[in-house]
Amino acid sequence: MSDMFSGIVTGLGIIEFIEDKKNFRQLRVRLPQGTNEKLAQGASISLDGVCLTVVEFSEHTATFDIIDETLNRTTLSKVEVGDMINIERSLKFGDEIGGHQVSGHIDHMAEIMNIDTPENNHLVKVKVPSNYMPYIIEKGYIALDGCSLTIAEVFNDGFNVCLIPETLRRTTFGFKKEGDFVNFEIEANTKAIVDSINRKKGD
């Protein structure tokens, strides 16, 4: 069984070091307080929603190797030294799932098209590739940069999410701007149901 996450970001890490090689990238991240407890080589940590394996660690940092497929599909190809990144440790047996089950296997990147901040609200519209739109369902779950969120409104080319102040405080969404990209992971049950319905339609 693969590692799972809750989509509740623990805190913000900082990219301390990047080494790029052909079709490969290594990142060293300074971890937020509380996420380095009982850290071990081989542990799974979510970086902006991407499940990665710790290859080296120290008291306050963890190092990760990222292969070409992950670089092509996620924003980890775009991060730079000094950037902040959402961090979540994988779930342990008995942990509460405050959001929804997230695998850390990113579907693709989505572009932030608009950010609207009416009084006491923070609405973010994101655009996803058209082949993923059948899985985008109003009031359904989605993970953006590892954050478990509810889809508020669906459009022809994307959707809105409404962020609460705690999400803005705890995650990188408080710093996002229009034109930025985020990683998205469609909720597994939604994907299974939509695929099943489409198969039956094809019979």
N, C-alpha and C positions, 0 to 999 in steps of 0.2 A: 504494500500500500504506500502510495506517495505521500509526502508531507502535505499538510493542509494548514491554512491560515484562516483567520476570522474576518479579515478585512478591516480590523480596528487597528490603525497605525499606532505604534507605541511612542514614537517620537521621531525627531529629525537627526539624521546622520550627516556628516560632511565628507565630501570626496577629498582625500588627502594626497593621493598619488595615483597616476595613470601611466601605464606602459602599454603602448600599442605595438603589435607585431602583425604579420600578415594573417588576416582573417582571425584575429585573436586580440583580446584586450584584457589587461589585469587592472583591477581597481582595489585600492585600499581605502577603507571607510572608517572614520572615527564614529563610534557608536554612541547613541544617547544613553544616559544613565538608566540602568535597569535592564538593558538588552545584552549586556556582556556577562551576566551571571551564568556560571556553569557552561561557559562557551567552550566548544571543543572542535577540533579539526573534523570536518565532515558534517557539522551542524548545518541546518537549512535556515536561511534568513531571506526575507522578502525585501528587495530593494526596488522601490517604486513599483511594487506589485510583481516583480520578477523573482521567482524562487531560484536562489543560488546557493552553492555549497561553499562553506568556509574552507579555504586551503591553507591559510596561516592565520594566526591571531596573536594578539598581545593583550595587555590589561585593558586597553581602551579601543583597540582597532581590530578589524577583520579584513582579510584579503580574499578576493574572489577572482576566478578565471571565467571569462565570458567568450563563448565561441561565436563563429560567424553567423549561424542561424539566429541566435539571440540578438546579436548586434543589428541584423537586418530587420528584425521584427519589432524592436523596442527602442525606447529613448536612451538606453544605456550607451548607445553609439554617439549620443549628442552631449552627454554630461562632460563637464570640465572640472579641473581642480578648483576647489572652493565652493562648488555647487552643493546645495542641500538636497537631501533625498529621504523619502519616506522609508521607515524601518519597521518591520514586524518579525518577531521570532515565530517559528512554526509552533503549532499547537501541541500540547502534551495531553495525554489521556486525562479526562476529567476537567479540562479547561472549559470555561464558558465561551460559547460562540455568540458574541454580541452583535455581529453583523450577519454575514452568510458565509457558507463554506467557499473558500477561495483556494485554488490549486497553485497559483503562481505561474501557470502556463499561459502566457499572454497571447491573445488572438492577434492583435495588431496595435498600431498607433492611431489615435484620434486627434484632430486639430481643434483647439479652442477657437470658436468662431465669434463668440460674443460673451461678454461678462456684464450683467445688469445688476445694479445694486440699489433697488428701491429701499425705502426705509425698512430696516430690520430684516432684509432679505439679501441673498447673494446667489443669483441665478447664473449658471454657466451652461452655455450651449456648445456642444461638441459635434463635429462632423466625423462620421465613420465611413469607411469604404462601403459601396452600395451592396456588396454581397453579404454584408453582416446585418443589414437593416431588417431582414425577416425575424431576427432574434431580439430586436429592440422593441420591447413591449411596455406600454405605460403601466406604472406601478411595479414593474419587475425590478429585480436586482441587477446591478452591474458593478464591477470593480474598476475604478479609475486610479491609476498609480497606486494600486494596492488598497484603496479606500472602498469599503462597502457602501454603496449609495443606491438610492431608489430613483428610478427614472420618473421624472415629473411630467414631461410632455414630449411627444414624439412628432418629428417633422419628416419631410420627404427624404432629407439627407442626414438626419442626426436627431439629437434629443437634448433636453434640458435636465440638469440636476439642480436641486436647491440645497445649498450648503449652510449648515448651522454654525454659529460662532465657534463652538468647540472644535469642529473639523478644520476651520480656518486657522485656529490657534495651534493645533497639534500637527498639522500637515503642511506640505508645500503649497497647497491651494491658496493660502493667504498671499503668496507671492506670484501666482500665475498671472499671465497677461494674454490678451488676444494674439493669436498666431503661434502660441506655444503648443507643443504636442504632449499628450499623455498616453500611457499604456492602458489598454482596456482588456478586460477578461469577462466574457459573457458567462452568466451563471449557468452551471452545468445542467441543472434540471430543465431550464428554459430551452437550452440547445437541444436536449434529448427529445423534449415534447415537440418542438417545431420540426425537427428532422423526422420524427415518427409520423406526424401529420402529413408532411410532404411525401413521404414514402407511400402512405396509403392513397394519397391523391394520384400517385403515379401508377398504382396497380390497375 
